[in-house]
Amino acid sequence: MYDLGILGGMGSEATETLFRMILSSTETEKDQDFPEMVILNKSSIPDRSAYLLGQSEENPLPVLQEGARELNLLQVGRIALPCNTAHAFYADIQAVSACPVINMLESSLEYIWRTRPGAQVCILGTLGTVRTKVYERYNHFSLDIVYPDDEGCEEVHSVIYDIKTGIHENMDELSGRLARVMQRTADVMAQEASGQKFSEKMAPDAARTGAGAPVFLLACTELSVLGAERFLQFDVLDAMGILAQVSVAAGSKKRKDSGIYDTQVIEEIAQKYV
């Protein structure tokens, strides 16, 4: 039996990033200390956003379910699904799986609820994730979920697909585009909260905790490829980083304390998938 099965390929680089995150999240002294994993890089899964937005008739659900069944045949203890948009089909994927499928979206929202009570959560994801409001389906915590404006959402989607397709390989440029969306969003939210522009009211480092400053959630696994560490001027969490932590904690291996995530909270969330 394997500790974990990764139902990946959405995209392939994001799947590789999750694998590396899991390795770096595991306390090890030798090869045998790492989780035993199966990586199913099922790149044939049709585009989730295109289907949800009515731009394609190719339904990804049958291929997602096929992947879950294939992992079950290999006797994985649980499944990680490194695609935020694919969680629009989560219930139907879990329905065909004998083992638990870790819900990355619910886990991320619960983590924020437990560690940042009262925070607004700004979702940075594909237009499929944004327009279908898939995060709201798992907001059992009454968090205030917000989004960038329409132009900002379009730009985030563009950054994501530039990473997917390799159109732009300059990660600094891509990070800069995303940071500008985040700053504009923080400005608007601070202005709404206080009637003053963010930059006029607070010192730069106050962006992380000031009135009106949201928690930005990297809610697309392509954005996880960029990494939350590129955006230290904001309070940023990575949904796939939380997925990696929960995946390790739910398995039989010892989780490494990275100093980024609250150990007790991760362990409590992971108990749902043991």
C-alpha atoms as one frame of an Amber mdcrd trajectory, in Angstrom:
protein
   0.000   0.000   0.000   1.227   3.476  -0.863   0.949   6.451   1.489  -0.253
   8.783  -1.261  -1.369   8.903  -4.861  -1.045  12.162  -6.782  -3.656  12.652
  -9.479  -1.628  15.095 -11.527  -1.005  16.416 -15.010  -2.943  19.664 -14.428
  -0.286  20.835 -15.320   2.718  18.600 -15.252   5.100  21.201 -13.824   2.670
  21.843 -10.972   2.600  18.102 -10.290   6.393  18.078 -10.096   6.242  21.052
  -7.716   3.863  19.201  -5.379   6.203  16.198  -5.347   9.129  18.423  -4.383
   7.011  20.166  -1.725   6.132  16.809  -0.184   9.776  15.762  -0.122  10.840
  19.018   1.526   7.971  18.719   4.044   9.119  15.306   5.296  11.568  14.789
   8.171  14.085  12.235   6.915  17.433  10.673   7.673  17.411   8.013   4.953
  15.579   7.050   1.748  13.089   4.888   3.597  11.791   7.855   5.609  10.090
   9.423   2.590   6.428   8.669   1.823   5.740   5.947  -0.701   3.928   7.666
  -3.533   2.400   7.015  -6.922   2.412   9.968  -9.315  -0.177   9.678 -12.061
   0.677  12.461 -14.478  -2.618  12.253 -16.365  -2.020  15.086 -18.774  -4.909
  13.896 -20.959  -7.405  15.447 -18.511  -9.285  18.117 -20.515  -8.960  21.766
 -19.520 -11.096  22.357 -16.439 -11.568  26.096 -16.859 -12.488  25.849 -20.531
 -15.214  23.311 -19.735 -16.602  25.193 -16.732 -16.692  28.456 -18.694 -18.524
  26.844 -21.625 -15.546  27.253 -23.962 -15.137  23.496 -24.495 -17.453  20.498
 -24.566 -14.714  18.153 -23.291 -15.801  17.173 -19.791 -12.762  16.471 -17.577
 -14.783  14.508 -14.994 -14.661  11.051 -16.669 -10.867  11.247 -16.971 -10.523
  12.530 -13.403 -12.643   9.624 -12.165 -10.616   7.205 -14.286  -7.461   8.513
 -12.632  -8.928   8.073  -9.148  -9.894   4.478  -9.965  -6.409   3.754 -11.321
  -4.821   5.048  -8.120  -7.243   2.968  -6.052  -6.127  -0.143  -7.914  -2.595
   0.617  -6.719  -3.896   0.778  -3.144  -2.987   4.341  -2.252  -3.934   5.491
   1.231  -5.241   8.838   0.027  -5.252  10.971  -3.104  -3.876  14.472  -3.590
  -5.461  16.494  -6.382  -3.074  19.329  -7.329  -5.544  21.445  -9.280  -7.772
  24.019  -7.624 -10.226  24.233 -10.516 -10.640  20.440 -10.593 -12.188  20.682
  -7.129 -15.351  21.798  -8.907 -15.675  18.028  -9.524 -14.458  16.978  -6.071
 -17.639  15.256  -4.865 -17.857  13.142  -8.024 -14.181  12.172  -7.769 -14.528
  11.196  -4.120 -17.651   9.196  -4.984 -15.627   6.701  -7.068 -12.649   6.501
  -4.702 -12.445   3.985  -1.866  -9.754   6.103  -0.195 -10.088   9.740   0.879
  -9.322  12.513  -1.598  -7.697  15.404   0.245  -9.729  18.542  -0.317  -7.114
  21.217  -0.934  -9.630  24.054  -0.965 -11.379  23.131   2.267  -8.020  22.480
   3.954  -6.711  25.894   2.875  -9.789  27.746   4.084  -9.752  25.885   7.389
  -6.076  26.718   7.834  -6.790  30.418   7.283  -9.817  30.309   9.596  -7.735
  28.766  12.366  -4.631  30.934  11.978  -6.017  34.274  10.772  -9.451  34.719
  12.364 -11.526  37.471  10.781  -9.255  37.830   7.753 -10.514  38.507   4.262
  -9.258  35.922   1.785  -8.428  37.041  -1.742  -8.503  34.127  -4.175  -5.934
  34.222  -6.997  -6.911  31.542  -9.489  -8.138  30.703 -12.953 -11.301  32.240
 -14.307 -12.809  28.769 -13.952 -12.115  28.844 -10.213 -13.195  32.458  -9.856
 -16.382  32.530 -11.914 -17.764  29.244 -10.632 -16.889  30.334  -7.067 -15.654
  26.856  -6.271 -13.960  28.060  -3.078 -17.314  29.200  -1.725 -18.553  25.592
  -1.895 -16.064  24.657   0.819 -16.275  27.805   2.911 -17.804  26.139   5.955
 -16.004  28.702   8.108 -17.875  31.884   7.097 -14.688  33.494   5.830 -15.003
  36.680   3.788 -13.854  35.536   0.340 -12.988  38.274  -2.154 -11.379  38.511
  -5.591  -9.400  41.070  -7.584 -11.444  43.242  -9.937 -12.340  41.884 -13.368
  -9.161  43.210 -14.968  -7.100  41.716 -12.156  -8.780  38.325 -12.486  -8.108
  38.323 -16.226  -4.447  39.146 -15.602  -4.075  36.374 -12.995  -5.628  33.908
 -15.462  -3.203  35.109 -18.143  -0.205  34.604 -15.838  -1.402  31.079 -15.043
  -1.736  30.081 -18.683   1.593  31.684 -19.571   3.140  29.329 -17.015   1.136
  26.351 -18.334   2.118  26.912 -21.938   5.635  28.185 -21.330   4.953  31.378
 -23.298   6.906  33.366 -20.700   9.793  31.644 -18.975  10.889  34.729 -17.040
   9.546  34.007 -13.571  10.527  37.455 -12.309   8.345  39.055 -14.981   5.420
  36.777 -14.158   5.829  37.426 -10.443   5.870  41.161 -11.092   2.595  40.976
 -13.015   0.960  39.043 -10.202   2.372  41.365  -7.523   0.875  44.376  -9.290
  -2.571  42.760  -9.200  -2.107  42.032  -5.502  -1.009  45.588  -4.746  -3.955
  47.131  -6.613  -6.311  44.811  -4.763  -4.738  45.689  -1.410  -5.016  49.402
  -2.267  -8.720  49.119  -3.055  -9.484  47.079   0.041  -7.576  49.438   2.309
  -9.336  52.400   0.741 -12.707  50.764   1.306 -11.773  49.986   4.902 -10.410
  53.383   5.853 -11.207  55.883   3.131  -7.477  56.363   2.513  -5.157  54.808
   0.008  -3.069  51.946   1.326   0.241  53.582   0.428  -0.718  56.805   2.232
  -1.912  55.096   5.379   0.716  52.439   6.097   4.401  51.773   5.945   5.306
  49.155   3.286   5.760  46.313   5.785   2.280  46.951   7.160   0.814  45.403
   4.009   0.857  42.070   5.783  -1.416  43.002   8.683  -2.878  46.466   8.150
  -6.558  47.320   8.105  -8.119  46.144   4.875  -5.110  43.995   3.906  -6.290
  40.544   2.826  -4.681  37.139   2.971  -3.800  36.346  -0.643  -4.236  32.672
  -1.466  -2.317  31.220  -4.407  -5.313  29.224  -5.593  -3.831  27.738  -8.726
  -1.060  25.178  -8.741   0.711  27.056 -11.549   1.056  29.999  -9.156   2.604
  27.533  -6.700   5.332  27.074  -9.302   6.164  30.760  -8.793   6.134  30.286
  -5.007   4.735  32.364  -2.146   8.271  33.429  -1.157   8.291  35.866  -4.081
   5.574  37.956  -2.420   6.843  38.609   1.095   5.449  42.157   1.051   1.983
  40.599   1.384   0.407  37.954   3.581   0.411  35.092   1.062  -0.458  31.450
   1.547  -0.113  28.701  -1.041  -2.993  26.228  -1.308  -0.692  23.573  -2.745
   1.814  24.162   0.037  -0.965  23.407   2.516  -1.905  20.328   0.474   1.686
  19.078   0.710   1.771  19.602   4.467  -1.564  17.845   5.005  -0.541  14.988
   2.689   2.554  14.256   4.768   0.798  14.698   8.113  -2.025  12.341   7.081
   0.414   9.611   6.081   2.747   7.440   8.077   5.779   9.709   7.802   7.057
  12.477  10.076   6.382  16.032   8.930   9.201  18.563   8.980   8.509  21.814
  10.820   9.225  24.411   8.144   8.508  27.372  10.411   5.928  28.566   7.873
   2.887  26.514   8.811   1.291  26.052  12.221   2.141  22.467  13.129  -0.852
  21.800  15.356  -3.340  23.186  12.853  -1.894  21.087  10.007  -2.004  17.957
  12.150  -5.652  18.582  13.100  -6.712  19.173   9.483  -4.851  16.040   8.401
  -6.825  13.852  10.797  -9.746  13.961   8.357  -7.675  11.999   5.860  -5.957
   9.439   8.099
